[in-house]
Amino acid sequence: MRKLLLLSALVLAAGLAPAAATAVASPAIQAGPTAQQLLAKTTSCKQISNGKYKTDSETGRTIAVCDAGSAVFWKADMDIDCDGQPTARCNENTDPWFQPDTAFPRSDGKALIADQTPYIVVPSVSSTWNFGNSGLKGAGSCAVIYNNKVLYTVIGDTGPNDIIGEASYATAKSLGINPDPENGGVDSGVTYICFKNSKVSPIEDHGKSTSVGEGLAAKFVQGS
């Protein structure tokens, strides 16, 4: 017993007990809705696009943009966007369609960096759909769901006006999709949910994308 008392005194003297107390008092990490909770809100489509989109230039028009209250969504494939500031992974040699800019720039005025910032691509404005009329804009908050994973991103670029289903190298890699701009991507199974009248600032801050997206996703799932 004396040895136990002595050991307790030594532990207290070493300051280990307060550390343990601090660990217990640490707040729990908050997380957004699950993939299943988000997908449950996308089971039916109230189509708002005037017609449908292709997933690739050689495919038919099969993808509708749907309204879901505080968000819009579409279910498509994922092509890889490597546009923006050139890097070792994204440049004119690795990507035959490479462009050194993005529709929506970083806070420093430069183009986004596709292999660093998770972002999605929306179709350029056309008679099929004008994303701005649906409350979406550059740096808007979106959730991308694939294979039971949820990733919060931003609207970072615009693409062809007749094709939908594209996201940055960083988005694909984070979701476990081959991010190679020439032969990567996935043919189906990706759900894109973009929250109306939202904005992440700065656009390139993925931590901010996640915190903003989680909050908006929670409200979306709750129906508010």
N, C-alpha and C positions, 0 to 999 in steps of 0.2 A: 504493500500500500504506500509505503514511504517513497518507493521508487516511482510509482505512478504519480504521486503528488509532485515530486521533483520534476518529472518529465512535463507535467502540465505547466509548471512554473516556467520551465525553459521555453516551451512553446509560446506562452504569453509574452515572455521577455523578448523573444525573437520577432514579435510582431506578426506572427502567422495567423492568429485568430482574427484580427481585424480584416486581413485580406480575405479570409474565407467568408466573413460576414458581407464584405463588399460584393463578392462573387454571387452570393445568394440574392442580393438586392438588385442585381442587374436586370433591366427591363427585358421582357421577351421581344424577339424580333417580329415585327408586323409583316404580314405578307398579303398580297392581293388575292382575288378569287382564284379558284382552281380552273384548269382548262375545261373540265366538265361543266362547271357553273357558267362559264362564259359561253360555251357552245350551246348550252340549253336555251340561251336567248337568241340563237340564230337558226332554230329548227324550221322556221317558215320565213318566206321572203315577201316583203311588201316592196315590190320593184319600183325604184325611182329612176332608173336609167331608161332612156328612150331607146329601147332595144338592148342588145347584149354585146359583150366584148369577146374577142379572141384571146386565147392564152398565148398563142404564137402566130407568126405571120401566115403559116400554112394551115392553120386549124380554122374550123367554123366558129361562128359567134354563139357561144354557149353560156357565158358568164354574166349574170345580172348583178347590179348594185342594188342593195336592199336597205330600206329604212328600218331602224329599230329604236325609235324614240330618241334617246340622247346620243345615239351613235348610228353610223352606217356600216355595212359590212359586205364583203364578197368572199366567195370560196373559189379558189383558183389553184394554179400552179405557183412555182417560184422560179423566175429567171434571175440571174445574178447581175446586179448593177455595180460596176467597178469605176463609175465616173467620179470625177473630182480631182483632188490633188494627187499627182502620180506618186506611187510608192513601189516597193519591190514586187508587191503582189498585184497591184492595179496600175497598169500603164499600157501604152500603145502596143507593146510587144506581147503582153499576156492577154490582152482583150482586143479582138479585132474591131470592136465597136466603141472603143474608149473615147471619151470626151473629157477634157481637163476642167470641166466646170459642172456645177449642179444648179438646179433652178433656185434653190434656197441656200444661201451661204451661211458660213459660221459667223459667230459674233465678231470676229476680226475682219469680216468682209471677204475672206478667202473661201474657196469651194470646200465642201465637206470632204472628209477622208473616208472612202468607202470601206476600207478594211479596219477602221477604228470605230466609226459611228454606226450603230444599228439604225437604219432608216428604211422606209419603204418608198416606192415610186407610185404615183397616181397618174392616170392617163391625162394627157393634155386636154384642154377644154375642146369640146366638139358638140355637135348636135345630139350625140349619144348621152353625154353627161357633162355638167359643169360642176366640178367638186366644190368650188366656192359657193355655189348656190345651196349646197347641202351643209354649210357651216364648217367646211374643212379649209385649211390653209397651211402654208409652209410652217414647219415646226409644230404642227398639230400632233396631238398624242394618239398613238395607235397601239393596239395589242395584236401580236401575230402568234397564232397557235398552230403547232405542228407536232404530231406524235406525242400528244399529251403534255407538251411543254408550252409555256406562255412566256413571250418576250415582249417587253414594252419598248417601243420605238418612236420615231418621229416621221412626219412626212418631210422627205429631204430632196426629192427630185420629181420631175415629170417625165413621162415617156410618150411613146406613140399614142395617137388619139383613138386607136382602134384595138389596143392590146392592154390587158390588165394582168397583174400577178408578177410583180418584180420587187426585189429588195436588195439591199447592199450586201456586199461580201461579209461584213461583220454580222449582219442579221442571220444570214444562212449558217455561218460557222457556229454562232451561238445556239442555233436550233438543231445542230447536228446534221445539217444539209451540206453536201459538197459545195464549197464556195467558189470553185474555179469558174471564172467568167466565161470561158469558152465551152466547157463541157459539163459544168456543174448544174446545180438546181435540182428541182424535183417536179414530176409531171402533174401531181395533184395532191390533195389533202391538206392544203394550207388555208386557214381562215384569217382574214384581215378585218379587224374591228377598229374603226377610227371614231374618236369621240368629237362630237360637234363643239364648235366654239372653244376649242382648247388650244393651249400653246405651251411649249416647253422652252424655257430660257435659262441659259443659252442652249441653242439647238444641239450643240455637240456634247453636252453633258449627259452621259448615259445614266448616271446616278439620279439626276433630276428627271430624266425620262421615266425611270422606273418608279420613283416616288409619286410623280404626277399621275402616271398611268395606273398605278395601283389604286389610288384614291378615286379616280374616275371610273375604273372598272368595278369597284365596290358599289358605287352609286348606280351604275348601269345594271348590275346583277340584282340590286334591291329595287330596281324599277323607278328610280328617282333621277 
